[in-house]
Amino acid sequence: MTKLCFKLPELSNSGNLESFSRLFAKSSGNLTAKFSGVAITLTALAGVFVAIPSKAATLVDLELALLVDVSGSVDTTEFNLQRAGYVNAFNNPAVWNVIDGLKNNGGTGKIAATFVYWSTTGTQQQAVNWTLIDSFAASQGFASAIGAAARPFTGGTNPGSAINFIVPRFGTETGGTENGFTSLRQVIDVSGDGSGPSTTATARDNALASGIDAINGLAILGSESGLEAWYNNNIKGGSNSFVKVANTFGDFTTAVEDKITLEIQQGQPPTTAVPEPFTVVGTLVGGAAAFRLRKRFKATNKL
């Protein structure tokens, strides 16, 4: 029996209703939906269900994980420039305007972001937890939290280990524990000034197979030749993925603002016709345990 379930968003306003209906429309390739004012009946192969959430998740247009290199090749001055680049980006009204502008295409005008330090194998810290950015004040608050996040360690360089660390922290969409958010697009963003071991590409591929939509890179040049090519071959992956470069740490602010702006813009919901807003209510029929629908449609949208 095919079993399906999904993480339900908070549907308290019309923007969320429209965005969730878009999420459902994108997810329902093999489902039959019947609308009845307060319920949806879904038929999937040999099972019929509708799901009642134990806890509502906040619907956003994008879940973005920022993975920041603090390995030994990054000295104190370079660390401060790198961190300041992210602070400046989220303090920039232009970046917030891009987030807010997602509403113009039927989105929520909200994203969720988290900030992670990484260095060698098994050495990562989620320095700023998942944060809702739904206003310029919230964006500034996220910037302040980044600015207050002290460097926790140095060490070697293993971006693949950092990717492995963050994947389950996207929540049930990637097989992890609920993180409080649901979205059409989950993106990992890796910045660093050096290459890692050959297992990095495997970590990338596993992340995409787990449900991550894209992994993007920001290569900071100057410490290692061929770094941009290495990022393209080992970090970049998924739909609309890319690698940006900063020629020096001094160029980092401009590069990170450009990168984040592009990642937000790619969180635009599709413009295809969708059903009217609805409320999802119901119960699992047949006694089967539910599991996430988020694995739903991504197999056809990878690389």
C-alpha positions as CSV (number, residue, x, y, z in Angstrom):
1,M,0.0,0.0,0.0
2,T,1.3,3.5,-0.9
3,K,1.3,5.7,2.2
4,L,1.4,9.4,2.0
5,C,1.5,12.3,4.4
6,F,2.7,15.9,4.4
7,K,3.8,18.6,6.8
8,L,0.9,21.1,7.0
9,P,1.7,24.8,7.0
10,E,0.0,27.5,9.0
11,L,-3.0,28.5,6.8
12,S,-4.0,31.6,8.7
13,N,-4.0,34.0,5.8
14,S,-4.8,34.1,2.1
15,G,-1.1,34.2,1.0
16,N,-0.4,31.0,2.9
17,L,-3.5,29.4,1.5
18,E,-2.5,30.2,-2.1
19,S,1.1,29.1,-1.6
20,F,0.0,25.9,0.1
21,S,-2.4,25.1,-2.8
22,R,0.6,25.6,-5.1
23,L,2.6,23.2,-3.0
24,F,-0.2,20.7,-3.2
25,A,-0.6,21.1,-6.9
26,K,3.1,20.5,-7.5
27,S,3.0,17.5,-5.2
28,S,0.0,15.7,-6.6
29,G,1.2,14.1,-9.9
30,N,-0.2,10.7,-9.0
31,L,-3.0,11.8,-6.7
32,T,-6.7,12.5,-7.3
33,A,-7.9,15.4,-5.3
34,K,-11.5,15.9,-4.4
35,F,-12.4,19.3,-2.8
36,S,-15.3,19.7,-0.5
37,G,-15.0,23.1,1.2
38,V,-13.3,21.7,4.3
39,A,-11.5,18.6,3.2
40,I,-9.5,16.9,0.5
41,T,-9.7,13.3,-0.3
42,L,-6.5,11.8,-1.8
43,T,-6.5,8.5,-3.7
44,A,-3.1,7.0,-4.1
45,L,-2.8,3.5,-5.6
46,A,-4.2,1.3,-2.8
47,G,-4.8,3.8,0.0
48,V,-7.0,6.8,0.7
49,F,-6.2,9.4,3.4
50,V,-6.2,12.9,4.6
51,A,-3.8,14.0,7.3
52,I,-4.3,15.8,10.5
53,P,-1.1,17.5,11.7
54,S,0.1,17.2,15.3
55,K,1.7,20.6,14.9
56,A,1.3,23.2,12.1
57,A,4.5,24.2,10.3
58,T,5.0,27.7,9.0
59,L,4.9,27.8,5.2
60,V,7.8,29.8,3.6
61,D,9.0,30.1,0.0
62,L,12.5,28.9,0.8
63,E,14.5,27.1,3.5
64,L,18.1,28.3,3.2
65,A,21.1,26.8,5.1
66,L,24.2,29.0,5.1
67,L,27.3,26.9,5.7
68,V,30.4,29.0,6.5
69,D,34.0,27.8,6.5
70,V,36.0,28.5,9.7
71,S,38.9,26.1,9.0
72,G,42.5,26.9,9.8
73,S,43.1,28.6,6.4
74,V,40.7,31.4,7.4
75,D,42.5,33.8,9.7
76,T,40.8,36.1,12.1
77,T,40.6,39.1,9.7
78,E,39.2,36.8,7.0
79,F,36.7,35.3,9.4
80,N,35.4,38.8,10.4
81,L,35.1,39.8,6.8
82,Q,33.2,36.6,5.9
83,R,30.8,37.0,8.9
84,A,30.3,40.7,8.2
85,G,29.3,39.8,4.6
86,Y,26.3,37.8,5.8
87,V,25.5,40.5,8.4
88,N,25.5,43.2,5.7
89,A,23.4,41.1,3.3
90,F,20.6,40.6,5.8
91,N,20.8,44.2,6.9
92,N,20.4,45.4,3.3
93,P,16.8,46.5,2.5
94,A,17.4,45.4,-1.1
95,V,17.7,41.8,0.0
96,W,14.5,42.1,2.1
97,N,12.7,43.6,-0.9
98,V,13.5,40.5,-2.9
99,I,12.1,38.3,-0.1
100,D,9.0,40.5,0.2
101,G,8.6,40.5,-3.6
102,L,8.0,36.8,-3.7
103,K,4.4,37.7,-2.8
104,N,4.0,39.2,-6.2
105,N,4.0,35.7,-7.7
106,G,1.7,34.1,-5.2
107,G,4.3,33.3,-2.6
108,T,4.3,34.0,1.1
109,G,7.0,36.7,1.1
110,K,8.8,34.7,3.8
111,I,11.9,32.5,4.1
112,A,13.5,30.5,6.8
113,A,17.3,30.6,7.2
114,T,20.0,29.0,9.4
115,F,23.7,29.8,9.8
116,V,26.3,27.0,10.3
117,Y,30.0,27.1,11.0
118,W,32.1,24.2,9.7
119,S,35.7,23.0,9.4
120,T,36.9,19.4,9.5
121,T,35.1,16.0,9.7
122,G,32.4,16.1,12.4
123,T,33.1,19.7,13.4
124,Q,30.1,21.8,12.8
125,Q,28.0,24.2,14.8
126,Q,24.5,25.5,14.0
127,A,25.4,28.9,15.3
128,V,22.0,30.5,14.4
129,N,19.0,28.2,14.4
130,W,16.2,28.2,11.9
131,T,14.8,31.7,11.8
132,L,11.6,33.1,10.2
133,I,12.4,36.1,8.0
134,D,9.0,37.7,7.3
135,S,9.8,41.4,7.7
136,F,12.8,43.7,7.4
137,A,13.0,43.8,11.2
138,A,13.2,40.0,11.2
139,S,16.0,40.1,8.6
140,Q,17.9,42.6,10.7
141,G,17.4,40.3,13.7
142,F,18.9,37.4,11.8
143,A,21.8,39.6,10.9
144,S,22.3,40.6,14.5
145,A,22.3,36.9,15.5
146,I,25.0,36.2,12.9
147,G,27.1,39.1,14.1
148,A,26.9,37.7,17.7
149,A,28.0,34.2,16.6
150,A,31.6,33.8,17.8
151,R,34.0,31.6,16.0
152,P,33.8,28.2,17.8
153,F,36.8,26.3,16.4
154,T,39.3,26.0,13.5
155,G,40.6,22.8,12.0
156,G,40.8,21.1,8.6
157,T,38.5,21.5,5.6
158,N,35.6,19.1,4.9
159,P,32.5,20.7,3.4
160,G,31.0,17.3,2.7
161,S,30.8,16.6,6.4
162,A,29.0,20.0,6.8
163,I,26.5,19.0,4.1
164,N,25.9,15.7,5.9
165,F,25.4,17.6,9.2
166,I,22.7,20.0,7.9
167,V,20.6,17.7,5.7
168,P,18.5,16.2,8.5
169,R,18.1,19.6,10.1
170,F,15.8,20.7,7.2
171,G,13.2,18.6,9.0
172,T,10.8,16.0,7.8
173,E,11.3,16.9,4.2
174,T,14.8,15.3,4.3
175,G,14.1,12.6,6.8
176,G,15.0,14.6,9.9
177,T,13.2,16.0,12.9
178,E,10.5,18.7,12.4
179,N,12.2,22.1,12.1
180,G,9.0,24.2,12.2
181,F,8.9,25.1,8.5
182,T,7.8,23.7,5.2
183,S,8.6,25.1,1.7
184,L,8.6,24.4,-2.0
185,R,12.4,24.7,-2.1
186,Q,15.3,23.7,0.3
187,V,18.7,25.0,-0.5
188,I,22.2,24.5,1.0
189,D,24.8,27.3,0.5
190,V,28.4,26.5,1.1
191,S,31.1,29.2,1.3
192,G,34.8,28.5,1.7
193,D,38.4,29.1,0.6
194,G,39.6,25.5,0.1
195,S,38.8,22.1,-1.3
196,G,37.9,19.0,0.6
197,P,38.2,15.3,0.4
198,S,36.9,13.1,-2.5
199,T,33.9,12.2,-0.3
200,T,32.4,15.7,-0.8
201,A,30.7,14.8,-4.1
202,T,29.2,11.8,-2.4
203,A,27.8,14.0,0.4
204,R,26.3,16.3,-2.2
205,D,24.7,13.4,-4.1
206,N,23.3,11.9,-0.9
207,A,21.8,15.3,0.1
208,L,20.0,15.7,-3.2
209,A,18.7,12.1,-3.0
210,S,17.4,13.0,0.5
211,G,15.3,15.8,-0.8
212,I,17.5,18.9,-1.0
213,D,16.6,20.9,-4.1
214,A,20.0,22.6,-4.7
215,I,23.5,23.1,-3.3
216,N,25.2,26.3,-4.2
217,G,28.8,27.4,-3.6
218,L,30.7,30.6,-2.9
219,A,34.3,30.0,-3.6
220,I,36.7,32.5,-2.0
221,L,39.7,32.6,-4.2
222,G,43.3,33.4,-3.3
223,S,44.3,30.5,-1.1
224,E,44.1,27.6,-3.5
225,S,44.3,27.4,-7.3
226,G,41.5,25.7,-9.2
227,L,39.0,26.2,-6.4
228,E,36.1,27.5,-8.6
229,A,36.4,24.4,-10.7
230,W,36.5,22.2,-7.6
231,Y,33.3,23.8,-6.3
232,N,31.6,23.3,-9.6
233,N,32.6,19.6,-9.7
234,N,32.0,18.7,-6.0
235,I,29.7,21.2,-4.3
236,K,27.2,22.4,-7.0
237,G,24.2,20.2,-7.6
238,G,20.5,20.2,-8.0
239,S,18.0,22.3,-9.9
240,N,19.2,25.8,-10.8
241,S,22.4,25.4,-8.7
242,F,25.4,27.6,-9.2
243,V,28.8,28.7,-8.0
244,K,29.7,32.3,-7.3
245,V,33.2,33.5,-6.6
246,A,34.7,36.2,-4.4
247,N,38.2,37.1,-5.6
248,T,39.2,38.0,-2.1
249,F,37.6,38.1,1.4
250,G,37.3,41.8,0.8
251,D,34.9,41.1,-2.1
252,F,32.8,38.8,0.1
253,T,30.0,41.2,0.9
254,T,29.1,41.9,-2.7
255,A,29.4,38.2,-3.7
256,V,27.2,37.0,-0.8
257,E,24.5,39.6,-1.4
258,D,24.4,38.6,-5.1
259,K,24.3,34.9,-4.2
260,I,21.6,35.2,-1.6
261,T,19.5,37.4,-3.9
262,L,19.6,34.8,-6.6
263,E,18.8,32.0,-4.2
264,I,15.7,33.9,-3.0
265,Q,14.6,34.7,-6.5
266,Q,14.7,31.0,-7.3
267,G,12.3,30.3,-4.5
268,Q,9.5,31.9,-6.6
269,P,6.5,29.6,-6.7
270,P,5.3,28.2,-10.0
271,T,2.9,30.3,-12.0
272,T,0.7,27.4,-13.2
273,A,-3.0,27.4,-12.4
274,V,-3.8,26.1,-8.9
275,P,-7.0,25.1,-7.1
276,E,-8.8,27.6,-4.8
277,P,-7.6,27.8,-1.2
278,F,-8.7,25.0,1.0
279,T,-8.5,23.5,4.4
280,V,-6.9,20.0,4.9
281,V,-8.6,17.8,7.4
282,G,-8.9,14.1,7.8
283,T,-7.7,10.8,9.0
284,L,-5.5,8.1,7.8
285,V,-7.6,5.2,6.4
286,G,-6.3,1.6,6.6
287,G,-4.2,2.0,9.8
288,A,-1.0,2.6,8.0
289,A,1.6,4.9,9.6
290,A,2.1,8.2,7.7
291,F,5.3,9.4,6.3
292,R,6.3,12.5,4.5
293,L,5.0,13.5,1.0
294,R,8.0,15.9,0.5
295,K,9.9,13.2,-1.4
296,R,7.0,13.6,-3.8
297,F,8.1,15.2,-7.0
298,K,11.8,15.9,-6.6
299,A,13.0,12.9,-8.5
300,T,11.9,14.6,-11.7
301,N,13.4,18.0,-10.8
302,K,17.0,17.0,-9.9
303,L,20.2,17.9,-11.8
